[in-house]
Amino acid sequence: MSDRQLLGEVEQLVLLAILRTGEVAYAVTVREELERRVGVTLSRGTIYVTLDRYARPVSTRSVR
């Protein structure tokens, strides 16, 4: 299997909600957007953890 890390469903949904809410994208508005558009209820903690994953630097390594 590849070492690539793909976005999971939650990460994709949060990213799309951030794009839709624009400058007012914070946990509460992202959560409301997901509930309204997709019918998914996520805790604010889940959204914060997801946002934290985006903020982490990606480690790189050489491929031989």
Summary of the structure (lengths in Angstrom):
residues: 64
radius of gyration: 13.9
end to end distance: 16.1
largest distance: 46.6
contacts: 119
relative contact order: 0.15
helix: 61%
strand: 0%
